[in-house]
Amino acid sequence: MNVRTVLLAGAVALLASLTIFALSVDLKLLGDNSGYKPAQPIAYSHALHAGELRMDCLFCHTGAEKGRHAGIPPASTCMKCHEVVVNRAGTKPGVSDPSPEIARLRQAVQSGQPIAWVRVHRLPAHVQFPHSRHVNAGVPCQACHGEVQGMERVEQARPLNMGECLACHRAENQKQQQAGRAPGAPTDCTACHH
Amino acid sequence: MKVWKSLGERRGLVIKSRAEFDHELPVGESVRQISRRDFFRFSGLGFAAGLAISCKSRTVEKALPYLNAQEGVTPGIAQWYATTCGGCSAGCGVLARSRDGRPVKLEGNPEHPGNRGGLCAIGQAQTRGLYDGQRLKGPRSGGKACDWPALDAELSGAFEEARKRGGRVRVLAGSLAGPSLAAAAQAFLGTFKDGRLLRYDALSCAAIPAAYQRTHGVRLFPRIRLEEASVLLGVEADFLGTWVDPAGFTRAYASRRGPDNPRPMSRHLQAESGLSLTGSNADERFRLAPSEVQAFLEALAHPLGLGPVPQARTALLQAAERWAALLKEHAGEALVLCGANALPAQVLCARINHALGAEGRCLDLTAPSRQKEGDDEALGACIEDMASGRVDAVLLAGVNPLYDLPPAFAAAFHKVPLRVGMGLSLDESALACTHLAPDHHWLEGWRDAEPAAGLAAVGQPLINPLFQTREALESFLAWVGKPQQAQDFIQARWRRELHPKVAGAGSFEAFWHETLRKGFVAFEAPGKAPSFREPAPLPKAPVPAGPYELLLQGSVAMGDGAQAHNPWLQELPDPITKLTWGNALSLSPKTARALGLEQGDLVALAPEGLPERELPVVVQPGQDDRTLAVALGHGRGAGGEAGLGAGVNAFAWRGFQGGFLAPLPGAPRIRPLGRRVELATTQDHHHLEGRELVREMALAPYLRDPASARPHEEVGPSVYGEHPHGKHRWAMVIDLSKCTGCSGCVLGCMAENNIPVVGREEVARKREMHWLRIDRYYAGSEEEPQVFHQPMMCQQCDQAPCENVCPVLATVHSEEGLNQQAYNRCVGTRYCANNCPYKVRRFNWWEYPHDGEVERLALNPDVTVRSRGVMEKCSFCVQRLLAAKFAAKNEGRELRDGEALPACMQSCPAQAIVFGDMQDPGSRISRVLRDPRRFLVLGELGIGPAVSYLTRIRNADATEHRGGHHGA
């Protein structure tokens, strides 16, 4: 064995032990991102907006009933309320909210730089998930996203893996069949993978 | 009927063009250089590293919403805009699908009176042409990048100098340049003492307007209405493939093909030297040499009382006489189209059409076509002026004359002191220019077009310009000191010139909005048909000596060569030769034998007096024996990596013959080189042994008894039970009577489904990735073959052989009858492809390039990009089916018939494809499935394909005229 082979074998052994160590710390399956709770550029609170103020999810995530993406609202949507209608600090409409988080929002609008939110829920690239079909079929947002209205900082509540999708689709189809209706939740591969 | 696919097969030997199986794994050289041990070392390390990283890494992905909501824009929802295709000068209407601010797919506009929903291959490939990182990224002066103010300042000084020298300025443009661009150019030229706008077409038809000048006293190109022709004779005119308006002509032509149209089937006759796409669809075909076109037309004219019988061989005279009788019999609905760019032939053709009463019905002279406005005679004069130093400045508006004009142009061009290029890329002409003012791609800017009198179309931008380019129109306006936005200029011109002509248009704002919505406006063009007068006789062209004659054919994929930088088009197999990535010298089988040449042999070819160029030989059944045919549009020397080195530029072999661009008349020399090259063809594989894959029947017996078209063979039994089907069950039927083989569907599929380009070498290894290919079969003799085009894609078998053998259940059946392929589950055993009887599965041998910073923008976000090691195939455009179903469900209604349609069907200019839900008894597909002409390919296997075909109907008696055909 030459030196190169020894080095290569050593590197492989090192990486393998690192892998085993990593797996021993967290036993979640590959690709399971549940519990992911990144810090966001603006400490936006869903607990306040969706929970305390009882704003509807679709008020901001307007794409959810129309198309594939639910969408993150443009800064102009935030500003509609914060600059014009009302704010928490009790200042009059049109007068700036003194909160530093709102200041960041305002700064983004003034500078023309979009806010780079950190994406929390992310399906693999080979999955096509249409929000509109689910929202229009009456699936509550919480079914996949968890109790977002209670989250100060958004966290991925569930693994969002294929098993979860299929379990829900099959249960739904069973329910439909028991009610004497045609099953409407597809379980074909190409329903999501195309 | 014995059907054969290549000459090797006909002679009983399938030549393995390459030692493909010398190695157990036919992998590339670079891979073979790695030793087995090293391979395991690296892969082991890679695996471990991958495992360690993938376990715990979390890609932090940023999501950037709009700052301000855009009206009508919802991320993820496609928007459609009507615009006008700028791929060629035909001016087809397109609907562009825009996803998140970028156009990703073009489809024919069904409302447009020209193409009526179809779009050709070149049109479909335009998005890839837009997202081309090799385009010019900004203005240049003296070869160095500069900015627009600097260029404008420098040019205004240079134009001032040109004014002082004499103000002889020429703008060269193609027919693609619309009326508004022409108006801006004229405004610019008006500031010079002698400023002229010259138009030329690389694939020139300039002899036609010149002929009408002589026969009708007006320079016009008649609008051709193929749907009116009951008997149609094409003489060297490839109107379905490359001539004037292929998509529009195909639509009109196909509306009279097959027995199931409201109007009776037309009869298509074709006399030609090479086998063109059009000739391959003809009911009857006659082979002649290019120099015999004139004699053939004279022989045709004689029975119509238009002159004496010419000197010609008997077979030609007989064929012409027989066809003349047929045309006469259908006078009033008979039409002759001639594609030769020679004045005597076109004058004669115009006289014949006049005698046949084609004017008014088949040929519209009151609202003529504006698709070919080139004037070769003026161009020739301009080149002479340039050569003698009598021109002070030349501006090239979207043309590449150093590539597509005779070599004399280049020499003359360099004598002009100021040369300004306004093209898209650093092409042959741009390299010779002193200044470059690059134009927008047509999808980035405003433009307009006037495909015919009484039909005006507008092109609107789909995306912000990708690079620092400027609309040519705006450049002209800037140089006359009246800078204006192109949109404003076009709008003002339309307000001034078009709005008053359109009756009942309402206010201009309403008219303009409606035009933008539809993409075009049709109006009554007041015009009087010019009257015919017998022209003065013309001197006859000399008949070439020597055994061979040169034929320069248009190419379906390359067009005039302007698109050669587009790899999608480079990889599109020619519909006849099935050759990709370059051109070849086509020889008839007899000529090839006489010269001792076989497919793939290299020869040196040169017209008299020109340097030799190396070309591989393609042995082409159905070609005339004296003809040496070479496709135009290849052999680009600059302007984009994809076009470099692919073939030979045959435009260099043209000259001005009697004032018109035509092949050089001297006898071409041909010299075998004794070497061979492997052709990147898609022929001779996908080999299906001796089965009746295509069916044909003559019209008369079919009309007598349609039921007789029903195939005799039994559909085989299946050992498996029926699949349960859900709400829908998709099926497709392709009418072989209508399909012309134009290959628009191949490119439509490519754009829709993110199909990679694999390159010349991989195509030669038979690893092309097209989900939809067109199989081309020959039947009959080598000299007079009948040609079949059969689109072939995944047949979505009900009992699919691929499904049974997949070890990981990556390919399974859906409840809608689709044979699904789950890429993320596939482990790449390729067992399925092995078991597929249609050979339509494609394997990703490599990670194909999809990640160019600009090029990736052409990807359709609704379709997964496949990675190395997985199998893929036609999905019936399942993403489009889902989109249609979602739309219906979201609106709370049932899916309507015709709403869900795959990309191939949408783009088919011939409307040969019917698709739909066969469980809906009222659907169009359910009706077509009951057609007696319907047959399955390999139906005897009992695998229940969901794709079926309709027997081709040929409007010719199978036995009647065979004898007269063997000419030459």
Interface residues (C-beta under 8 A of the other chain):
Chain A: T5 L8 A11 V12 L15 A16 L18 T19 A22 L23 D26 L30 N33 Y36 P38 T62 G63 E65 K66 G67 R68 H69 G71 I72 P73 P74 A75 S76 T77 A108 V109 G112 Q113 P114 I115 A116 W117 V118 R119 R122 P124 A125 H126 Q128 P130 S132 R133 N136 A182 P183 P186 D188 C189 T190 A191 H193 H194
Chain B: R41 G44 L45 A48 A49 L51 A52 S54 C55 K56 R58 T59 V60 E61 K62 A63 L64 P65 Y66 L67 N68 A69 T74 P75 G76 I77 G726 K727 V812 S814 E815 E816 L818 Q820 Q821 A822 Y823 N824 R825 D862 V863 T864 V865 S875 V878 Q879 L882 F886 K889 N890
